[in-house]
Amino acid sequence: MSEATNHTKQTLPPKEQISNKEVFSYFGYGMGQCISFGLVGTFILYFYTDILGISALAASTIFLVARTFDAVNDPFMASIMDTLRSKHGKFRQYLLYSPLLITLITILAFAPLDLGPTASILFAGTTYILWGMIYTVSDVPFWSMSAVMSQDPQQRTKLVTFANLGVFVGIGIPTLLFTPLAEFLGGGNMDDGFFYAVVILSLLGLPFMINGFRKTKERVEPPKVKVRIRDAIKVIKGNKPMFMILATFFCNIFVNITLALNIYFFTYNLENASLMAVFGIISLVSCVGFFFIPMLTKHFYKKHILMTILVIDIVVRIGFFMSGYSNTMVVLGFLTVTMVLYTATGPLISTMLAETIEFTELRTGQRSEAVTFSGQTFTGKLSVAIAGGATGVILTVINYVPNQAQSPVTLQGLFFVIALLPALGSLIRLIIMYFYKFTEDEYKEVVAQIHAKKES
């Protein structure tokens, strides 16, 4: 008998099958909001430096201030979400208003206004921080919905798998379409068509987000206990499984570093910068790994699936490094395999994080979905920010010189980071998972106890 089905029988709440229409609507909301995330994450720096005329140092300062602000703001906003309810539900109420707000703030953040140096910096900083706040109001409820749409582990895995797929597709759309669209609209000049491309792609995500609100449903009722804001933060302090999962998620920093350095690797090691477009296609194709996760979780513990993926990733990356980079097709093959393995970890980590919410509810009588998923949102932002800073340090350490042929030491350093550095992240994740004890057995027992309390 497979390990994931070999459980002690528990008194569990009745299962409710979620329709494919609802799953795809949930996927569509994630895709729609991540078109905005992809636009800002990929093109905002270029917009600041090459269109607004802001220095790279000023832009970096804006990012640093914004991340510092997020460190305080995200958990605070999430704690408020955990205390409020409306006729639309606990989290769906935010999905009603967020689509239009995200669309408008994304367009405003890219407005090519001629304000002068100081005013441009203030405008950029204000709109960027405001964009981050509004995105949090959408992103935290979006992920929290996976915890209130169902308590069945398989249904949650399916929801989170499609949510992660929506994230990758949403981010991939600007990567693939923005540059040719901006050049077309600008008559061959990307800068002239830049703002119009932002408007079109931002509006593209709006109907998908609206449909996501209309076609999704909350099914898990929160405890009938009045929750204060300070309680929402306090109740998760003893949630060790949650912090272990967030630490695992934070290890994305190692892959984020390689993603930032890929353009250098393609330009100097492989001598073909256009391979970045090929890598964009690889990133989208790698989402195929998502579809195997729900099938595997029917038969195996998520913890063990994740550990197996991490071991394979370490072995593949060692083979990648030993093979060198003289053959471009071999390099692209290794990059494809490692991206498939990396993307497959996303649904597993998000589902395991969602399951820690019931751990908190059993201990305290309070569900803190928003605070829990704000941890994922903030950890993701933090890993991207640190990776951005680490990229500059790495380039300095390996003696990178812009717009010149690089030394053999620099080329080898770049290859080491691309091929082997993420293996360190996989090793750290592997160690964390070895000590992780909150598996499907413990989760089902917790849900059964919560259900028994509600019935009594």
C-alpha positions in Angstrom: 0.0 0.0 0.0 1.3 3.5 -0.9 2.5 5.5 2.1 0.2 8.6 1.6 -3.0 6.4 1.7 -1.8 4.2 4.7 -3.4 6.4 7.4 -5.3 5.8 10.5 -9.0 6.4 10.0 -10.2 9.7 11.3 -13.5 11.5 11.5 -12.9 14.0 8.8 -15.3 16.7 7.4 -17.2 15.6 4.3 -15.3 16.1 1.0 -16.5 18.5 -1.6 -15.2 18.1 -5.1 -14.1 21.4 -6.6 -15.1 21.7 -10.3 -12.5 22.2 -13.0 -14.3 25.5 -13.9 -13.5 26.8 -10.4 -10.0 25.5 -10.5 -9.3 27.3 -13.8 -10.9 30.4 -12.5 -8.5 30.4 -9.5 -5.7 29.8 -11.9 -6.8 32.7 -14.0 -6.8 35.1 -11.1 -3.2 34.2 -10.3 -2.2 34.5 -13.9 -3.9 37.9 -14.2 -2.2 39.5 -11.2 1.2 38.0 -12.0 1.1 39.8 -15.4 1.5 42.9 -13.3 4.2 41.3 -11.2 6.1 40.2 -14.3 5.9 43.8 -15.8 7.2 45.4 -12.6 9.7 42.7 -11.8 11.3 42.6 -15.2 10.9 46.1 -16.7 10.6 48.7 -13.9 14.4 49.1 -13.5 14.8 49.7 -17.2 11.9 52.2 -17.1 13.5 54.1 -14.2 17.0 54.3 -15.6 16.3 54.6 -19.4 13.0 56.4 -19.6 12.6 58.4 -16.4 16.4 59.1 -16.2 16.8 57.9 -12.6 20.3 56.6 -11.7 20.8 52.9 -10.9 21.8 53.9 -7.4 18.6 55.8 -6.8 16.6 52.9 -8.2 18.4 50.5 -5.9 17.6 52.8 -3.0 13.9 52.8 -3.9 13.9 49.0 -4.0 15.7 48.8 -0.6 13.2 51.2 1.0 10.3 49.4 -0.4 11.5 46.0 0.9 12.1 47.5 4.3 8.6 48.9 4.3 7.2 45.5 3.2 8.8 43.9 6.2 6.4 45.8 8.5 3.5 46.4 6.2 2.8 42.9 4.8 2.2 41.1 8.2 0.2 44.1 9.5 -2.1 44.2 6.5 -2.5 40.4 6.6 -3.4 40.5 10.3 -6.2 42.9 9.5 -7.4 40.6 6.8 -7.6 37.7 9.3 -9.9 39.8 11.6 -12.5 40.9 9.0 -15.4 39.3 7.1 -18.0 40.4 4.6 -20.9 39.0 2.7 -18.4 37.9 0.1 -16.4 35.9 2.6 -13.2 36.3 4.5 -10.8 36.7 1.5 -13.0 36.9 -1.7 -14.0 40.5 -0.7 -10.4 41.6 -1.6 -10.5 39.7 -4.9 -13.5 41.9 -5.8 -11.7 45.3 -5.6 -8.0 44.3 -6.2 -8.2 43.7 -9.9 -9.0 47.2 -10.9 -6.6 48.7 -8.3 -3.7 46.5 -9.5 -4.3 47.4 -13.1 -4.5 51.2 -12.4 -1.4 51.3 -10.1 0.7 49.2 -12.6 -0.2 51.6 -15.4 0.5 54.6 -13.2 3.9 53.2 -12.0 5.0 53.2 -15.7 3.7 56.7 -16.6 6.5 58.4 -18.6 6.1 61.8 -16.9 8.7 64.5 -17.4 9.1 65.7 -13.8 12.8 66.5 -13.4 15.4 64.5 -11.4 14.1 64.9 -7.8 10.4 64.8 -8.6 11.0 61.7 -10.8 12.6 59.8 -7.9 9.8 60.8 -5.6 7.2 59.7 -8.1 9.0 56.4 -8.7 9.4 55.7 -5.0 5.8 56.6 -4.2 4.2 54.6 -7.0 6.5 51.6 -6.4 5.7 51.4 -2.7 2.0 51.9 -3.4 2.1 49.1 -6.0 3.6 46.8 -3.4 0.9 47.6 -0.9 -1.9 47.0 -3.4 -0.3 43.8 -4.7 -0.2 42.5 -1.1 -4.0 43.2 -0.8 -4.5 40.9 -3.8 -1.7 38.3 -3.4 -2.2 37.4 0.3 -6.0 36.7 -0.1 -5.4 34.9 -3.4 -3.1 32.3 -1.7 -5.2 32.3 1.5 -8.2 31.2 -0.7 -6.5 27.8 -1.2 -6.9 27.2 2.5 -10.6 28.1 2.7 -11.8 26.6 -0.6 -11.2 23.1 0.7 -9.7 21.1 3.6 -9.2 18.0 1.6 -5.4 17.5 1.0 -5.8 16.4 -2.6 -8.1 19.3 -3.5 -5.7 21.8 -1.9 -2.8 20.3 -3.8 -4.8 20.6 -7.1 -5.7 24.3 -6.3 -2.1 25.3 -5.3 -0.7 23.5 -8.3 -2.8 25.5 -10.6 -2.1 28.7 -8.6 1.6 28.2 -9.1 1.0 27.5 -12.8 -0.9 30.8 -13.0 2.1 32.6 -11.4 4.6 31.2 -13.9 2.3 31.8 -16.9 1.5 35.3 -15.7 5.1 36.3 -15.2 6.0 34.6 -18.5 3.5 36.6 -20.6 5.4 39.9 -20.3 8.7 38.1 -20.7 7.6 36.8 -24.1 5.3 39.6 -25.4 6.4 42.9 -24.0 9.5 43.7 -26.1 8.0 42.8 -29.5 4.7 44.5 -28.5 6.5 47.7 -27.4 8.6 47.7 -30.6 5.6 47.3 -32.7 3.6 50.0 -31.0 6.6 52.3 -31.1 7.3 51.8 -34.8 10.5 49.9 -34.1 11.5 52.0 -31.0 10.8 50.1 -27.8 11.0 53.2 -25.6 8.3 54.9 -27.7 5.9 52.0 -27.4 6.9 51.1 -23.8 3.9 52.7 -22.0 1.3 51.5 -24.5 2.6 47.9 -24.1 2.3 48.3 -20.3 -1.4 49.4 -20.7 -2.3 46.6 -23.0 -0.7 43.8 -21.0 -2.1 45.3 -17.7 -5.6 45.3 -19.2 -5.1 41.8 -20.4 -5.0 40.4 -16.9 -8.1 42.3 -15.7 -10.9 40.1 -17.0 -9.1 36.9 -15.7 -8.9 38.4 -12.2 -12.6 39.5 -12.2 -13.6 36.0 -13.3 -11.5 34.6 -10.5 -13.6 36.5 -8.0 -16.9 35.5 -9.6 -16.3 31.8 -10.0 -14.5 30.8 -6.7 -16.1 29.9 -3.4 -15.1 29.8 0.3 -16.1 26.6 2.0 -14.1 26.4 5.3 -15.9 28.4 8.0 -13.6 30.3 10.4 -14.0 29.7 14.2 -16.7 31.9 15.7 -14.1 33.7 17.9 -13.5 37.4 17.7 -9.9 37.9 16.6 -7.9 40.9 17.5 -5.0 42.1 15.3 -2.4 41.4 17.9 -3.8 37.9 18.3 -3.4 37.1 14.6 0.4 37.6 14.9 0.7 36.0 18.3 -1.0 32.7 17.4 1.5 31.7 14.7 4.6 32.2 16.9 4.5 28.6 18.1 3.9 27.2 14.6 7.2 25.5 14.0 6.0 23.7 10.8 5.1 27.0 9.2 8.5 28.5 9.9 10.3 25.4 8.5 8.3 25.7 5.3 9.0 29.4 5.0 12.7 28.7 5.5 12.4 26.1 2.7 10.7 28.7 0.5 13.4 31.3 1.3 16.0 29.0 -0.3 14.6 30.2 -3.7 17.2 32.9 -3.2 19.8 30.6 -4.8 17.8 30.1 -8.0 16.9 33.9 -8.0 20.6 34.7 -8.2 21.1 32.5 -11.2 18.0 34.0 -12.9 19.6 37.5 -12.5 22.9 36.2 -13.9 21.6 34.2 -16.9 21.9 37.2 -19.2 25.6 37.5 -18.4 26.1 33.8 -18.8 24.4 33.7 -22.2 26.2 36.8 -23.4 29.8 36.0 -22.3 30.0 32.2 -21.8 27.7 31.1 -24.6 28.3 34.3 -26.7 24.7 34.6 -27.6 22.5 37.0 -25.6 19.4 36.0 -27.7 19.3 32.7 -25.8 17.5 34.7 -23.1 14.4 34.3 -25.2 15.0 30.6 -25.5 15.3 30.5 -21.7 12.0 32.3 -21.4 10.4 29.5 -23.4 12.1 26.9 -21.2 10.7 28.5 -18.2 7.2 28.2 -19.5 7.6 24.7 -20.7 9.0 23.7 -17.3 5.6 24.2 -15.8 4.8 20.7 -17.1 6.3 19.5 -13.8 3.3 21.0 -12.0 0.9 18.4 -13.5 2.7 15.4 -12.0 2.4 16.7 -8.4 -1.3 16.0 -7.8 -0.8 12.5 -9.2 2.2 11.8 -7.0 0.6 13.2 -3.8 -2.2 10.5 -4.1 0.5 7.9 -3.4 3.4 9.5 -1.5 4.0 12.1 1.2 4.6 15.6 -0.1 7.7 15.7 2.1 9.2 12.7 0.5 8.3 13.9 -3.0 10.1 17.2 -2.3 13.1 15.4 -0.9 13.4 13.2 -3.9 13.2 16.2 -6.3 15.9 17.9 -4.2 18.3 14.9 -4.4 17.8 14.6 -8.2 18.4 18.4 -8.5 21.8 18.1 -6.7 22.9 15.1 -8.8 21.8 16.8 -12.1 23.6 20.0 -11.2 26.8 18.2 -10.3 26.6 16.5 -13.7 25.9 19.9 -15.3 29.0 21.5 -13.8 31.2 18.5 -14.7 29.9 18.7 -18.3 31.1 22.3 -18.9 29.5 24.8 -21.2 31.2 24.2 -24.5 28.1 22.6 -26.0 25.1 25.0 -26.1 22.5 22.3 -26.7 23.8 20.3 -23.7 23.6 23.4 -21.5 20.0 24.1 -22.6 19.1 20.5 -21.9 20.5 20.8 -18.3 18.8 24.2 -17.8 15.5 22.6 -18.9 15.8 19.7 -16.5 16.8 21.9 -13.6 13.9 24.4 -14.3 11.4 21.5 -14.4 12.7 20.3 -11.0 12.6 23.8 -9.5 9.1 24.6 -10.7 7.8 21.3 -9.3 8.8 22.3 -5.8 6.4 25.3 -5.8 3.1 23.5 -5.5 4.5 21.2 -2.8 5.8 24.1 -0.7 2.6 26.2 -1.0 0.4 23.2 -0.1 2.5 22.2 2.9 2.3 25.9 4.1 -1.5 25.9 3.7 -1.7 22.8 5.9 0.1 24.5 8.8 -3.0 26.8 9.2 -5.0 23.9 10.8 -2.0 23.3 13.1 -2.5 26.9 14.4 -6.3 26.5 14.6 -6.1 23.4 16.7 -3.6 25.0 19.2 -5.3 28.4 19.5 -8.9 28.2 18.1 -8.0 30.8 15.5 -7.2 30.5 11.8 -4.6 33.0 10.5 -4.6 32.2 6.8 -3.6 35.7 5.7 -0.8 36.1 8.2 0.5 32.7 7.2 0.5 33.4 3.5 1.9 36.9 4.1 4.9 35.1 5.3 5.2 33.5 1.9 4.7 36.8 0.1 7.2 38.6 2.2 9.8 35.8 2.1 9.5 35.7 -1.7 10.0 39.5 -1.9 13.0 39.3 0.6 14.7 36.5 -1.4 14.4 38.5 -4.6 15.8 41.6 -2.9 18.7 39.8 -1.3 19.4 37.9 -4.6 19.6 41.3 -6.4 22.1 42.6 -3.9 24.1 39.3 -4.0 24.3 39.5 -7.8 26.3 42.7 -7.7 28.6 41.2 -5.0 29.2 38.0 -7.1 30.0 40.0 -10.2 32.5 42.0 -8.2 34.1 38.9 -6.6 34.6 37.2 -10.0 36.1 40.4 -11.5 33.4 41.0 -14.1 34.1 44.0 -16.4 31.1 45.4 -18.4 31.1 45.3 -22.2 34.5 43.5 -22.5 35.7 40.0 -23.1 35.8 38.3 -19.7 38.8 36.5 -18.2 38.7 32.7 -17.9 38.3 33.1 -14.1 35.3 35.3 -14.6 33.7 32.9 -17.1 34.3 29.9 -14.8 32.9 31.9 -11.9 29.7 32.6 -13.8 29.3 29.0 -14.8 29.8 27.8 -11.2 27.0 30.1 -10.0 24.6 29.1 -12.8 25.3 25.3 -12.6 26.2 24.5 -9.1 25.2 27.3 -6.6 21.5 26.3 -6.5 22.6 22.8 -5.4 23.5 24.4 -2.1 19.9 25.7 -1.8 18.6 22.2 -2.5 20.9 20.7 0.1 19.7 23.2 2.8 16.1 22.4 1.8 16.9 18.7 2.1 18.2 19.1 5.6 15.1 21.1 6.7 12.8 18.5 5.2 14.6 15.7 7.0 13.6 17.2 10.3 10.1 18.2 9.1 7.5 16.1 11.0 4.0 17.6 10.1 3.1 15.1 7.3 -0.2 14.0 5.9 -0.8 11.7 9.0 -0.5 14.6 11.4 -2.5 16.9 9.2 -5.5 14.5 8.9 -5.4 14.0 12.7 -5.5 17.7 13.3 -8.4 18.3 10.9 -10.3 15.4 12.5 -9.9 17.0 15.9 -11.0 20.4 14.7 -14.0 18.9 13.0 -14.9 16.9 16.2 -14.7 20.1 18.3 -17.0 22.0 15.9 -19.6 19.2 15.9 -19.6 19.1 19.7 
